[in-house]
Amino acid sequence: MPIQLVTTVAGLKAESDRLLTAKQGVSQGLVPTMGALHEGHATLARTAVEQNDVVVASIFVNPLQFGDAVDLDRYPRTLDADLALLEEQGVDLAFAPSVEEVYPGGEPLVRITSGRLGDKWEGASRPGHFDGALTVVAKLLHYGMPAAGLPAGSAGSGGGSLPAYRAYFGQKDAQQLALVRRMVADLNFPVEIVGVPTVRAEDGLALSSRNRFLSEAERDAALVLSRALRLLEERAKAHEPLGIDSALAMVESQPLVELDYFDVVDPGTLEPLAENCRETPFRGEGLALIAAKVGPVRLIDNVPLSS
């Protein structure tokens, strides 16, 4: 079935409701994106299609989460290619609104605040980024919510109850995923947040829309990020001390890489797990985070750790 493009909130609500009714669906999934889609996004979409009767993917470059106007302007817009990729995965609806549709009165006067979780790591390097990201995610979660109950007597309807509702986010943006989960829990959003593992190229580089801006030499240099993370992952699985200092030295030895941060944190609070990083054998759960500038491109990556 060809994907359907809608550009207004009213159109999205009407068409998702129509599809749920036509399919007698019991679940709807939302895949929020900023476009410039790649295989990582395709994996999100496929996962959503496998788990839901109707799937919506949003394509919206959110100006609130860009601190630099130049960065916003150069963010790639590839709508035709994005629609083709989503259609290949079986997505039903693509929601590609204008800035005016999402922010009809201009920049919102009231926004979601990311709080302490958003002040560290990426938030420290990009002030206001997560406030902007959470504000648009909150709006998108409302837009993508199933608009009507199922027909009375349909399977799983409970006589007209709302379908199950899920939203899909990549583990590569680990801090954003943690913040979205916390927002949904703290503000009682009726949606299940599904984290999907990071998709990597064959050489280990995490897929990102920004990778296209790397030169060949810069791309080769960027591989040190995933190698350092993999080293910590191997040590954690072996119940060894993580020895983060040696992994840090590996990254700092690459002249084309300008490191921002590299640490191991609690997956829920994002607070550093200092006692697990140096001399003691690693136990429990952790999340290794890294961010660096490679040439003109800022890259982030992470890997979950478990002993």
N, C-alpha and C positions, 0 to 999 in steps of 0.2 A: 504494500500500500504506500503511495507517495507521501512524503512528509508534507504537512501543511504549515505554512508560515503565517503567523499572526503578529500584529504589531501593537495592539491595544490590550489593556487589561480586560475590558469588556469582551473583546473577541476571544481572548484566552479562556475566560470563564465559560463563555457560551460553548466553545468548541470542545473543551475538556469534558464539560457536562454532557454534551451530545454523544461523545465517544464512549464515556462510561455507561451511559444508558444503552447505546447501541450494542456494546459488548457485554452488557450485564456485568460490568467489571466490579471487582471487590477491592481494587487497590490502584493507587496512582503514585507515580514517581516523578521527582523533579531533579534535573541535573543543571545546576547553575554554572554558567561559564562566561568568560569575557571574549569568547571567539578565538580566532587563530588556533583552531583545534588541531590536535595531533593524536597519536595512538593512546596516550594517557586519557584524554577525554573520551575516545572511543571505548576504552575499557569501562569508564564510568557509565556511559550510555548502555553498553551491552549488559552490564550488571543490573542496571535499572530495568531494562527490557525483560531480562530473565525473571525478575522478581515482582513485576507489576503488570496489570492489564493495560494501563494507559501511561505513557511516558511523555513528559514535557521537558525540553531542554531550552534554557534561556541563553541568549547571546546579547550581552550588554557590557560595554566598556564603561565602567563606573568612574566618573570624574572625581568622586569624593575620596577615592583611595590613592590618588596620584598627587604627590607633593610637588612634582615638577611638571609644568605645562608642556615642556618639550617631550618628556617621557610619555605623557598622555597622547600627544599628537603623533608620535612615531609608533605607538602601539599598533600592531598590524590589524587591519580590518579585512577579513577574507570571507564575506558572508556566503557567496556561492559555493566555495569549497567546503565551508562549515556545514551548509545544508546537505551537501552530497555525502559527507562523512556521517552525519547523523542519520540520514535516510538509510545508509548501508547497515546501520546497527539496528534499525527497526523502530526508531523514535517516531512517535505519532505527530507531535506538535513542536514547532520551533517558535519561541517567543522572542522577537527581536525588536524591542521598543526603542523609541527615540529618548533622548535625555529629557525632553519636555513631557513625555508620557510618564516617566518615572518620577520626575521632580517638576510637577506642573507649576509650582509657585517659585521656581528657582531653587537654589540650594536650601535644604530643609533647616528650619530654625531649631528643631528638636531632633536629636540624633541618639543612636545607641552609643553608650560609652563602654569601652572595652575594659576599663578598670585596671587593677594591678596585673592581671594576666596579659593585658595588651601593652603595658609600659616597657616590658623587657624584650630582649632579643630583637626580632624584627621591628617591634614597636619603638625600641630605643633608637634604632637607625632610621626609622621612617615615621616620625611623629604624626599622629592622626590617622595613619594608614588603617588601623584596625577599627577605629570608630567609623570611618567611611565604609569599610568592608562589611561590618556588622549591620550598619544602617541599611545598605542595599540588600543584604541577605535577608534581613527581617522583612523587607517589602516583598522580595521574591518569594519567600516562604508563604506569605499571605496570598500573593497572586496565584501561586501554583496549588493552593489548597483545593481539594475537590469541592465543587460549588453546590452540589445537590446530592440528596440521598439516592439510593438505588430504587428501581421500580419495586413496588411491593411484591413479595413472593419470589424475587430473584435469589439465586444461590448466594448465601452469605449475607443477605441484605438486612436480616433482622427486622424486616418490615419497613425499610426505608432509612437505615442508618448510613452514616457517612462511610465511604470506603477507607481502607487503610491508606496512610499517607507517609511517604518516605522521601528523603532528600539525600543526594549522593555527593560526597566531597572526597578529593584525593588526599592520601596520607602525605604526599610530598609537601603540601602546605600544612604542616603538622600544627603549628601554632594557631592558624586560622581554624583548623578542624576542632582543636581543643576549645577555642573561644566560641565557635558556633554551638558546640555541644553544651557548653556552660550557659550560653544565652537561652537556648531552648529549654534547659532545665530550670534556670532561674526565673524565666518569664512565662513558663508553662505553655509553650507552643505545642499544639497537638500534632507533632511530626516526629518520626523516627529518623535520626541522623545516622547514615551508613558511611563509614570510612572505607575507602577502597585503596589497596596497597599501591605504592609508587610503581609506575611503569618505567623501565629503563631501556636504553639502547643496548645493543649487544656488548658494547665495551663498558657498560656500567653507568654511563652518564644518565642522570634523571631527565626524563623528557620535560621540556619546557618550551613555551611559545617564544621565549627569549633566546633559545639556543641558535636560532637562525641568524642572530647578529654576531656570532662568534666567527672569527677567522679560523682557518685550519689549525694554525699554531695555538691559538687560544683554546680551541676545543680540546686539543690534546692536553694542554695544561690543566684544563678543568677536570680531567679525569682523576686528578689527585684528591678531589673532594670525596668521591665515592670510594676510592681506595682507602682513604683514612677511616671512613665510616665502616667499611667492611673489616678493617683490621680490628676495630673495637668490637664489632659483632662477633668475630671469630674468638676473641679473648673472652667475651661474656659467655658464649656457649661452652667454652672450655673451663669455666669457673676460675679463670685467672684474673689477676689485677688488670684493669683496663689499660694502664700505662698510657694515659692520654697525652702525657708530655711527648712521648716518642711519636705518636700520631700527629700531634701538633707540629713537631719539627719536620715531619714529612711534608706537610702542607706549606710550611714557611720556606722550605727549600726550593719551591717552584717560583721563579722570579716573575712570572706573568700573573700570579695569583696574589691579590691583596686581601688578606683574611680580615673579616669583621669579627666573627665569634665562632667558637668551637667548644662545646661543653656537653656534659651528660646531665639530663634533668629528669625530674619526676614527670611521668606522662600526663598526670592530672593537673599538677600545680605549676609545672614548668620551673620549679626551683631546682638549683644545681644539686646533684648528688655527689658532693665533694669526697665523701668517705669511700665512694666506690670507684673513684677515678685514678687513684694513684697506687697504693701499696696493698690494699686488702683485696682478697678474692671477691669478684663480683657476685652478688646474690640478688635475687628478686627481679624487678622490672625497671627499665629505664628507657630514655629516648636520647640518642645522640643527635645533636643539632649542629649544623654548620652553615655559614654564609660567607661569601667572598665576592669580590669584584674581580672578574677576569676580563682584561681589556676594558671595554666600555660597558660590560654586561654584569649585572648583579645576579648571582645564582644562590639558591638555597637548596639544601638537601637534608635528609635525616634518615635514621634507621632505628627501629625499635630494638631494644636489647632485652634479652631474657636469659637467665642462667639455667 
